[in-house]
Amino acid sequence: MSRLVVVSNRVALPGQSMAGGLAVALQAALRERGGLWFGWNGKSVRGPGGNLEQQDEGNIRYATVDLSRADLDAYYNGFSNRTLWPLLHFRLDLVDYDRATREGYRRVNAMFADRLAPMLREDDTVWVHDYHLIPLAALLRERGIGCRIGFFLHVPMPSADLLMAMPDHQRLFSGLYAYDLLGFQTRRDNDRFQSYVRLYGGGEVVGKDLLQAPGGRRFRTGVFPISIDTAHIASQAAAAVNKPAVRGLRTSLEDRLLAIGVDRLDYSKGLPERFHGFERYLQRHPDQKGSLTYLQLAPVSRGEVNEYQMLRNHLEQIAGHINGAHAEPNWTPLRYVNRNFPHATLTGFYRSARVGLVTPLRDGMNLVAKEYVASQDPENPGVLVLSLLAGAADELREALLVNPHDLDGVADAIASAAAMPLARRKERWHAMMEHLRKHDINAWRKDYLSALESA
């Protein structure tokens, strides 16, 4: 078994708390076979950047670099988050086409390749993660690296017409042809990328998920829906019911039902539409008024970006309007909170909620949907209301699937979830939970690495 090398924008260093299951799964894969985890250490420095730091824990080496402030602004805050993020989430209206940040993105990827290449061995298996690092394999190939290199895109892949709207799109996306395996969350994402290669990327599809680049190089694509540590989250949620924050939340509800949403504060998550859908629920279903409280947790992300500041202000206005129109002296329909909670506490919140609201406008997967299901009490499970435009909708077919733009549909789904009989709730939950037990985060990483090594 070859050594595994993981490359990601951020590295989960020993001793740091690791949010979510991805870091845990990558750690497990690295421990299993010994390996190297390479990426940015999260530090920005006044000087030129690119300083390499290394540390070992067991059979894993962690190698990280810092970035200059100019490179951080261009590569991360600029091209990654102001250009690629909106493009890949179908938001052409928010794409920043600044050429300077594009060059900064390529410059940082080249620096990563310069630092990583001397550490690689010919028989390594390299696994590169996400849109921050699209050109990395091509840059490593230029430096003489011939080992197997795979890429996994955690976010959606938009349609070919949107990708070609990016200036110099071929230069950017043809960098993906240097990988041996490109992994996508859904069959839709996989097919959209193949359409781009065929229509605008100069390549062709020569077999099932087998593509050929203009120069003749062949590479594979595949579908690998990312998942969660199902068993761990289920046990964590069961234990969390006695946490003070969870008990306090349940007490504050005064026997009312709870609907919960947990999302980063991001325009891809459809929070204004969700708030308006909840408002429509209050209007369309007066028989349920006062029986359910909606808690939205939305920790601030990328708070220095103007679009995110505007979104936060907009949500505060909508929440104030809803509560002003519908609240009663002993009941506030919408609780809107901009702070983080420990993951173990969140799973306790999920378990307390009759309704899970996961209604992004676009999402590669959305692991909150899966965590909500895994956190439920088997004897009294809640109901997931899930956007058709989240990758998770391909797997969690027993959720109440909604179009997040259809406010009446969202409103009626909330009402149906709140009123659903126990037998139907159990039936739906068991089907989804069985799928999540079989297709957990460890199955995901094993499936991907097996496909990469046979690519």
C-alpha positions as CSV (number, residue, x, y, z in Angstrom):
1,M,0.0,0.0,0.0
2,S,1.5,3.3,-1.1
3,R,2.0,6.3,1.2
4,L,-0.9,8.7,1.2
5,V,-0.4,12.4,0.7
6,V,-3.4,14.7,1.5
7,V,-3.3,18.3,0.2
8,S,-5.9,20.8,1.3
9,N,-6.2,24.5,1.8
10,R,-6.1,24.1,5.6
11,V,-4.5,21.4,7.6
12,A,-6.0,20.0,10.8
13,L,-2.8,20.0,12.9
14,P,-2.4,17.8,16.0
15,G,-4.0,19.3,19.1
16,Q,-6.4,21.5,17.1
17,S,-10.2,20.9,17.3
18,M,-11.4,19.4,14.1
19,A,-14.7,20.6,12.9
20,G,-16.8,18.0,11.1
21,G,-16.0,14.5,9.9
22,L,-13.8,15.2,6.9
23,A,-10.7,16.0,9.0
24,V,-11.3,12.8,11.1
25,A,-11.7,10.7,8.0
26,L,-8.5,12.1,6.4
27,Q,-6.6,11.5,9.7
28,A,-7.9,7.9,9.7
29,A,-6.7,7.3,6.1
30,L,-3.3,8.8,6.9
31,R,-2.9,6.7,10.1
32,E,-3.9,3.6,8.2
33,R,-1.1,3.8,5.7
34,G,1.3,6.5,6.9
35,G,1.5,9.7,5.1
36,L,1.8,13.5,4.8
37,W,-0.7,16.2,5.1
38,F,0.2,19.4,3.3
39,G,-1.4,22.9,3.1
40,W,-1.7,26.4,4.5
41,N,-1.3,26.8,8.3
42,G,-3.8,29.6,8.5
43,K,-1.1,32.2,9.2
44,S,-0.4,35.4,7.3
45,V,3.0,37.1,7.6
46,R,4.4,40.5,6.7
47,G,7.3,39.0,4.7
48,P,7.2,37.0,1.4
49,G,5.5,33.9,2.9
50,G,6.0,30.3,1.9
51,N,7.9,29.4,5.1
52,L,7.7,25.6,5.6
53,E,6.9,24.1,9.0
54,Q,6.9,20.4,9.7
55,Q,5.8,18.2,12.6
56,D,5.3,14.5,13.1
57,E,2.7,12.6,15.1
58,G,2.8,8.9,14.9
59,N,3.2,7.9,11.3
60,I,1.8,11.2,9.9
61,R,3.9,14.2,8.9
62,Y,2.2,17.6,8.9
63,A,3.8,20.1,6.5
64,T,2.4,23.6,6.3
65,V,3.3,26.9,4.8
66,D,2.3,30.5,5.7
67,L,1.2,33.1,3.2
68,S,2.1,36.7,2.7
69,R,-0.8,39.1,3.3
70,A,-0.9,40.0,-0.4
71,D,-1.0,36.3,-1.4
72,L,-3.7,35.7,1.2
73,D,-5.8,38.5,-0.2
74,A,-5.4,37.4,-3.8
75,Y,-5.5,33.6,-3.5
76,Y,-8.0,33.1,-0.6
77,N,-10.1,36.2,0.0
78,G,-9.9,37.1,-3.7
79,F,-10.0,34.4,-6.4
80,S,-11.1,31.4,-4.2
81,N,-13.9,33.2,-2.4
82,R,-14.9,36.1,-4.6
83,T,-14.5,34.4,-8.0
84,L,-14.6,30.6,-7.8
85,W,-17.1,30.3,-4.8
86,P,-19.9,32.3,-6.5
87,L,-19.1,30.8,-9.9
88,L,-19.3,27.2,-8.6
89,H,-22.6,28.1,-6.8
90,F,-24.2,29.4,-10.0
91,R,-24.0,33.1,-9.0
92,L,-22.5,34.8,-12.0
93,D,-23.9,38.1,-10.7
94,L,-21.5,37.9,-7.7
95,V,-18.3,36.8,-9.6
96,D,-15.3,39.2,-9.3
97,Y,-13.3,39.0,-12.5
98,D,-10.2,40.7,-11.2
99,R,-7.1,39.4,-13.2
100,A,-4.8,40.3,-10.3
101,T,-6.4,37.9,-7.9
102,R,-6.4,35.2,-10.6
103,E,-2.6,35.6,-11.0
104,G,-2.3,35.5,-7.2
105,Y,-4.2,32.3,-7.0
106,R,-1.9,30.7,-9.6
107,R,1.2,32.1,-7.8
108,V,0.2,30.5,-4.5
109,N,-0.6,27.2,-6.1
110,A,2.9,27.3,-7.8
111,M,4.4,28.0,-4.4
112,F,2.5,25.0,-2.9
113,A,3.9,22.9,-5.8
114,D,7.4,24.1,-5.2
115,R,7.3,23.2,-1.5
116,L,5.5,19.9,-1.9
117,A,7.3,18.4,-4.9
118,P,10.6,17.7,-3.1
119,M,8.7,15.8,-0.4
120,L,6.9,13.4,-2.9
121,R,7.9,9.9,-3.8
122,E,7.3,8.2,-7.1
123,D,4.9,5.6,-5.6
124,D,2.9,8.1,-3.5
125,T,-0.9,8.5,-3.8
126,V,-1.7,12.2,-3.7
127,W,-5.3,13.3,-2.8
128,V,-6.0,17.0,-3.4
129,H,-9.1,18.7,-2.0
130,D,-11.3,21.4,-3.4
131,Y,-11.5,24.5,-5.5
132,H,-8.6,26.3,-3.9
133,L,-6.2,23.9,-5.6
134,I,-7.5,23.3,-9.1
135,P,-4.1,23.9,-10.9
136,L,-2.0,21.9,-8.4
137,A,-1.6,18.6,-10.3
138,A,-0.6,20.4,-13.5
139,L,2.0,22.4,-11.6
140,L,3.3,19.3,-9.9
141,R,3.6,17.5,-13.3
142,E,5.6,20.5,-14.6
143,R,8.0,19.8,-11.7
144,G,8.5,16.2,-12.8
145,I,6.0,14.5,-10.4
146,G,4.6,11.4,-12.0
147,C,2.8,9.7,-9.1
148,R,-0.9,9.1,-9.0
149,I,-2.8,12.3,-8.1
150,G,-6.6,12.6,-7.4
151,F,-8.9,15.6,-6.9
152,F,-12.2,15.8,-5.0
153,L,-14.5,18.8,-5.5
154,H,-16.6,19.4,-2.3
155,V,-18.8,22.1,-3.9
156,P,-21.1,22.0,-6.9
157,M,-20.0,21.9,-10.5
158,P,-22.1,24.3,-12.5
159,S,-23.2,23.9,-16.1
160,A,-20.8,24.3,-19.0
161,D,-22.3,27.6,-20.1
162,L,-21.5,29.2,-16.7
163,L,-18.0,27.8,-16.6
164,M,-17.2,29.3,-20.0
165,A,-18.3,32.7,-18.8
166,M,-15.1,32.8,-16.8
167,P,-12.4,34.8,-18.7
168,D,-9.5,32.4,-19.6
169,H,-11.7,29.5,-18.4
170,Q,-9.7,26.9,-20.5
171,R,-6.4,27.8,-18.8
172,L,-8.0,27.3,-15.3
173,F,-10.1,24.3,-15.8
174,S,-7.8,22.4,-18.1
175,G,-5.6,22.2,-15.0
176,L,-8.0,19.4,-13.9
177,Y,-6.9,17.2,-16.9
178,A,-3.5,16.5,-15.1
179,Y,-5.3,14.6,-12.3
180,D,-5.8,10.8,-12.7
181,L,-9.3,10.9,-11.0
182,L,-11.7,13.7,-10.5
183,G,-14.3,13.0,-7.8
184,F,-17.7,14.8,-7.6
185,Q,-20.5,14.8,-5.1
186,T,-23.3,13.9,-7.5
187,R,-23.9,12.4,-10.9
188,R,-25.2,15.8,-12.0
189,D,-21.9,17.4,-11.1
190,N,-20.0,14.7,-12.9
191,D,-22.1,15.0,-16.0
192,R,-21.8,18.8,-16.0
193,F,-18.0,18.6,-16.0
194,Q,-18.0,16.1,-18.8
195,S,-20.2,18.4,-20.8
196,Y,-17.8,21.3,-20.2
197,V,-14.8,19.2,-21.4
198,R,-16.7,18.2,-24.5
199,L,-18.3,21.6,-25.4
200,Y,-15.7,24.2,-24.4
201,G,-12.7,22.4,-22.8
202,G,-11.2,20.9,-26.0
203,G,-11.4,17.3,-24.8
204,E,-13.7,14.4,-25.4
205,V,-15.6,11.7,-23.5
206,V,-14.2,8.4,-24.8
207,G,-15.9,5.9,-22.4
208,K,-18.0,5.7,-19.3
209,D,-16.4,8.4,-17.0
210,L,-13.3,8.2,-19.1
211,L,-12.1,11.5,-20.7
212,Q,-9.3,12.5,-23.0
213,A,-7.6,15.8,-22.9
214,P,-6.6,17.7,-26.1
215,G,-3.1,16.3,-25.9
216,G,-4.3,12.8,-25.6
217,R,-3.9,12.3,-21.9
218,R,-6.7,10.2,-20.4
219,F,-8.2,10.6,-16.9
220,R,-11.3,9.4,-15.1
221,T,-14.2,11.0,-13.3
222,G,-16.5,9.5,-10.6
223,V,-19.2,10.2,-8.1
224,F,-18.4,9.9,-4.4
225,P,-21.0,11.5,-2.2
226,I,-19.3,12.6,1.0
227,S,-20.8,11.6,4.3
228,I,-20.5,11.7,8.1
229,D,-19.3,9.5,10.9
230,T,-22.8,8.2,11.4
231,A,-22.3,6.0,14.5
232,H,-20.3,8.7,16.3
233,I,-22.9,11.4,15.7
234,A,-25.7,9.2,16.8
235,S,-24.0,8.4,20.1
236,Q,-22.9,12.0,20.5
237,A,-26.5,13.3,20.1
238,A,-27.8,10.7,22.6
239,A,-25.3,11.8,25.2
240,A,-25.9,15.6,24.5
241,V,-29.4,15.6,25.8
242,N,-28.0,16.2,29.3
243,K,-25.8,19.2,28.3
244,P,-26.9,22.4,30.0
245,A,-27.3,24.3,26.7
246,V,-29.5,21.5,25.3
247,R,-31.7,21.3,28.5
248,G,-31.9,25.0,28.5
249,L,-33.2,25.1,24.9
250,R,-35.8,22.5,25.6
251,T,-37.0,24.3,28.8
252,S,-37.3,27.6,26.9
253,L,-39.6,26.0,24.3
254,E,-42.3,25.4,26.9
255,D,-43.5,22.2,25.2
256,R,-43.6,23.8,21.8
257,L,-42.1,22.0,18.8
258,L,-38.7,23.1,17.5
259,A,-37.6,23.7,13.9
260,I,-33.9,24.2,13.5
261,G,-31.5,25.5,10.7
262,V,-27.7,25.5,11.1
263,D,-25.7,27.2,8.3
264,R,-22.7,29.3,7.8
265,L,-23.8,32.8,7.0
266,D,-23.4,32.5,3.2
267,Y,-25.6,33.5,0.3
268,S,-25.6,30.0,-1.1
269,K,-27.6,28.7,1.9
270,G,-30.8,30.4,0.9
271,L,-31.5,32.0,4.4
272,P,-33.6,35.0,3.2
273,E,-35.7,32.6,1.2
274,R,-36.0,30.2,4.2
275,F,-37.0,33.1,6.5
276,H,-39.7,34.1,4.0
277,G,-40.8,30.5,3.7
278,F,-41.2,30.3,7.5
279,E,-43.2,33.6,7.4
280,R,-45.4,32.0,4.7
281,Y,-45.9,29.0,7.0
282,L,-47.2,31.3,9.7
283,Q,-49.6,32.9,7.3
284,R,-50.9,29.7,5.5
285,H,-51.2,27.5,8.6
286,P,-52.8,29.6,11.4
287,D,-54.0,26.4,13.1
288,Q,-50.3,25.7,14.0
289,K,-49.5,29.3,15.0
290,G,-47.8,29.4,18.4
291,S,-47.0,25.6,18.4
292,L,-43.6,25.7,16.8
293,T,-40.5,27.9,17.3
294,Y,-37.8,28.2,14.5
295,L,-34.2,28.5,15.7
296,Q,-31.7,29.6,13.0
297,L,-28.0,29.4,13.9
298,A,-25.9,31.2,11.4
299,P,-22.3,31.7,12.5
300,V,-20.6,34.6,10.6
301,S,-18.1,33.5,7.9
302,R,-16.0,35.8,5.7
303,G,-17.3,38.8,7.7
304,E,-14.9,41.1,5.9
305,V,-16.6,40.5,2.5
306,N,-19.2,43.1,1.6
307,E,-21.8,40.6,0.3
308,Y,-21.8,38.8,3.6
309,Q,-22.2,42.0,5.6
310,M,-25.2,42.9,3.5
311,L,-26.7,39.4,3.9
312,R,-26.4,39.7,7.7
313,N,-28.1,43.0,7.8
314,H,-30.8,41.7,5.5
315,L,-31.5,38.7,7.7
316,E,-31.8,40.9,10.8
317,Q,-34.4,43.0,9.0
318,I,-36.5,40.0,7.9
319,A,-36.3,38.4,11.4
320,G,-37.4,41.6,13.0
321,H,-40.3,42.0,10.6
322,I,-41.5,38.4,11.2
323,N,-41.3,38.6,14.9
324,G,-42.9,42.1,14.9
325,A,-45.8,40.8,12.9
326,H,-46.4,37.4,14.5
327,A,-44.9,37.3,18.1
328,E,-47.0,37.0,21.2
329,P,-46.1,38.0,24.7
330,N,-45.0,34.5,25.6
331,W,-43.8,33.3,22.2
332,T,-41.1,34.5,19.7
333,P,-41.6,32.6,16.4
334,L,-38.1,33.1,15.0
335,R,-34.8,33.0,17.0
336,Y,-31.9,34.1,14.9
337,V,-28.4,33.6,16.5
338,N,-25.0,34.5,14.9
339,R,-22.7,32.4,17.0
340,N,-20.9,29.1,17.0
341,F,-21.8,26.2,19.3
342,P,-19.6,23.1,20.0
343,H,-20.4,20.3,17.6
344,A,-21.6,18.0,20.4
345,T,-24.0,20.6,21.6
346,L,-25.3,21.0,18.0
347,T,-26.2,17.3,17.8
348,G,-28.2,17.7,21.0
349,F,-30.1,20.6,19.4
350,Y,-30.8,18.5,16.3
351,R,-32.1,15.7,18.4
352,S,-34.5,18.2,20.1
353,A,-35.9,19.5,16.8
354,R,-39.1,18.0,15.3
355,V,-38.2,19.7,12.0
356,G,-34.7,20.1,10.4
357,L,-34.6,22.9,7.8
358,V,-31.9,22.5,5.2
359,T,-32.9,24.6,2.2
360,P,-29.7,25.9,0.4
361,L,-30.0,27.5,-3.1
362,R,-27.0,25.3,-4.1
363,D,-24.9,22.9,-2.1
364,G,-22.3,20.3,-3.1
365,M,-23.7,17.9,-0.4
366,N,-24.7,19.6,2.9
367,L,-23.6,17.5,5.8
368,V,-26.0,19.2,8.2
369,A,-28.8,17.3,6.5
370,K,-27.1,14.0,7.2
371,E,-26.1,15.0,10.8
372,Y,-29.7,16.0,11.6
373,V,-30.9,12.5,10.5
374,A,-28.1,10.7,12.4
375,S,-28.9,12.8,15.6
376,Q,-32.5,11.8,15.9
377,D,-34.1,9.7,18.7
378,P,-35.1,6.4,17.1
379,E,-38.2,6.3,19.2
380,N,-39.3,9.9,18.3
381,P,-37.5,11.0,15.2
382,G,-37.9,14.4,13.6
383,V,-38.5,15.2,9.9
384,L,-36.0,16.7,7.5
385,V,-37.1,19.4,5.1
386,L,-34.5,19.4,2.4
387,S,-33.7,21.4,-0.7
388,L,-33.8,19.6,-4.1
389,L,-30.7,21.7,-4.9
390,A,-28.5,20.1,-2.2
391,G,-26.4,17.1,-3.2
392,A,-27.8,15.3,-0.1
393,A,-31.3,15.2,-1.9
394,D,-29.9,12.5,-4.2
395,E,-29.5,10.1,-1.2
396,L,-32.1,11.2,1.4
397,R,-35.1,10.7,-0.7
398,E,-37.4,10.1,2.3
399,A,-36.9,13.7,3.4
400,L,-39.6,16.2,2.5
401,L,-37.9,17.6,-0.7
402,V,-38.6,21.2,-1.6
403,N,-37.6,23.9,-4.1
404,P,-36.2,26.6,-1.8
405,H,-37.5,29.3,-4.2
406,D,-41.1,28.0,-3.8
407,L,-42.2,29.7,-0.5
408,D,-45.6,28.0,-0.5
409,G,-44.0,24.6,-0.9
410,V,-41.5,25.3,1.9
411,A,-44.3,26.6,4.2
412,D,-46.5,23.5,3.5
413,A,-43.5,21.1,4.1
414,I,-42.9,22.7,7.5
415,A,-46.5,22.2,8.4
416,S,-46.5,18.6,7.2
417,A,-43.3,17.9,9.1
418,A,-44.8,19.4,12.3
419,A,-48.0,17.4,12.0
420,M,-46.6,14.1,10.7
421,P,-47.7,11.0,12.7
422,L,-45.0,9.1,14.6
423,A,-45.3,5.9,12.5
424,R,-44.6,7.8,9.3
425,R,-41.7,9.7,10.9
426,K,-40.2,6.5,12.0
427,E,-40.6,4.9,8.6
428,R,-38.9,7.8,6.8
429,W,-36.1,8.1,9.4
430,H,-35.3,4.4,9.4
431,A,-34.8,4.4,5.6
432,M,-32.5,7.4,5.7
433,M,-30.5,6.1,8.7
434,E,-30.0,2.7,7.1
435,H,-28.4,4.5,4.1
436,L,-26.2,6.7,6.3
437,R,-24.9,3.7,8.3
438,K,-23.9,1.9,5.2
439,H,-22.5,5.0,3.4
440,D,-20.6,6.8,6.1
441,I,-17.5,8.9,5.9
442,N,-15.1,5.9,6.1
443,A,-16.9,4.2,3.3
444,W,-16.6,7.4,1.3
445,R,-12.8,7.7,1.7
446,K,-12.2,4.0,1.0
447,D,-14.4,4.1,-2.1
448,Y,-12.5,7.2,-3.4
449,L,-9.0,5.9,-2.7
450,S,-9.8,2.5,-4.2
451,A,-11.0,4.2,-7.4
452,L,-7.9,6.4,-7.5
453,E,-5.5,3.5,-7.1
454,S,-7.2,1.6,-9.9
455,A,-7.6,4.6,-12.2
